[in-house]
Each structure stands twice: as structure tokens, then as C-alpha cells.
Amino acid sequence: MNNIENFIKKLENKNEYTFTLEISPQAKYDLGYIEEKINNSNILDYIDAFVVTDSPFANLKISSILAALQLKQRLNNNKPFITTQTMRDKNSIALQNDLIGANYFDLRMILAVTGDAVANGNQKQAKAVFEGNSNLLINIIKNLNKGKSLGEFVFKEPLKHIYPFCVINSYAKNNDSLKVRLAKKANSGVKAIFTQPIYEIERLELLLKWIDELPLKEKPMLIPGFFPVLTYKTAYFIYYKLPGAYIPENWLNKLKDASDKSPEEEKKVAYELSANLFNSMIKKHKKMHIMSMNNYDFVVSLLKSI
């Protein structure tokens, strides 16, 4: 059993802490700056897998597969990588080509996302593909695991098993529609469902309740998103600009008041709010996906306390 299967086994055990860490590379070919941040923070001692993003907000970035491969070589450790793949930029042929190639390098955990609209990003000349949504990519993976392509091409040699994951908003104006979407994603055969950042423990409790109520023999693990808010500016962005997530107004107001007083007060209030949220979430559920914009020191201070 290699590091991927060990991670999956740990992920499926509700009684074991499991932490994934998001890596969001810039449009740079050399990822030495991420390697340095990871090594300097010692965060490798506390997380179980990396998740590499795929051009979030439709902005130009390095390929998620090539970024994962480069960091896997640079870090030279046994932490597995989950590579995000978006339906926005590739058709089913290109996606299958990449998954076949990644399979050789043991990049076999795929986070399937539909993708942000091109109009939101910095490459507005591009034409979106969107051959299907994330469900199509999950079906592609199911077929590859059966030894065939989406177009019924049969492989002479089977691929190593690929594990699909998906994402879901943590909030919606209509809870009923969010519950329906969660049920559909849970029924798609994914190993885990990652959520957008959560900022209220009641929201985590609700999502876990919905998962528990599903009449499925094999339920995916819910991996709630945790994105520490360390400045008023970040809180403002989440409140007004981040689809599918919601930060309470009292967070916004507290951070605004603190930032008006001094940078030191802003930092103090932000750390307190984020640390309290982290502790509440991890007491309720031992799984977490950490998003920290490649800033790891504060996250390490929280993980040390467990």
C-alpha cells in the first residue's frame, strides 16, 4: 500500500485527523518560492496531502499537474498530491490525455471542478470549453478505472486506480438547493467533497447532518474548508467577492474597527477569530482542507495545538 492508498484509508476513518493543504501557484515556472515557504514553516509535519489549484478565478497560472510534479520532486517526501482539474479549459480528450500521463507519476487523486468563468479572469481573450460540468470529469475517471475511455476506447494495459474528489459551496441563498446539490455530488462516487471556506460552526454541523442523512452505503467524506482571515481586506473580499462562501457581518465589523485602531489590533482580532473558528471546527469534525494563500506560519501554530 503506497502513500496514496494510505491517505485514502486515513481519510475514510472518521476517528483520525486528516489535513489537506491548498497550494496556489502563481504564473511562474520555478516553484522554489513555495518549496522554501513549506520547508521554513515545517508544515510538512502536520498535513497529510497537498491540493494544487488549477487557475482559480480563471487567471493564468502554471499547470496544476506540472506544478504538483515539480513540487513532488523538490520536496522529496511521501506526502501525496491532489491535482485540481477544471472543465473550463479542456475538452474530454485533453483531460483524458493528462490523466493518463499523470498516472505514471502517481498523480492519481483528482479534484474535479467546473471552473470559474473566463470573464472573471485576466485572460479574457480565451474561449471557455465547458464540454460538461465536474460530473463529466468524474465519469471520465470512472471509465478510466474500468480500463476504457469516455469514448469506449479500451486500454490494453489498465491504469493505476484514480481517486475522484469534488467541491461544493458552503453557503447558498436557498438551503434546499444546496442540500440537493450535495446529495447529487455524494451520489457521484467521489471519495470526498471539499467545501468552500466555512466561518460558522452551525454551517459545518448542517452539512455533516445532510451527509449523515443520505441513504448511501458508501458516503464520501466531507472536508470542510478553513481559510484563516488575517486582515480586514481579506474579510471584505470574502464577504463581497467570493461566490459560495459567507463570512458573518460581525467578523467584518470587528476587523474593520480593529484595522481603524492599528495594524497590531487588526492582527490580534483576526488571529483570535480564526483560531476560535479552527478549534470549534476540529472539535466537531477531524477533517479539514486548509487554504492560506501559501502563508503557513499561522496555520502551523494552530496545528501544533492539536
Secondary structure, 3 states (H helix, E strand, C coil): CCHHHHHHHHHHCCCCCEEEEEECCCCCCCCHHHHHHHHHHCHHHCCCEEEECCCHHHCCCCCHHHHHHHHHHHHCCCCCEEEEEECCCCCHHHHHHHHHHHHHCCCCEEEEECCCCHHHCCCCCCCCCCCCCHHHHHHHHHHHHCCECCCCCECCCCCCCCEEEEEECCCCCCHHHHHHHHHHHHCCCCCEEEEEECCCHHHHHHHHHHHHHCCCCCCCEEEEEECCCCCHHHHHHHHHHCCCCCCCHHHHHHHHHHHHHCHHHHHHHHHHHHHHHHHHHHHHCCEEEECCCCCCHHHHHHHCCC
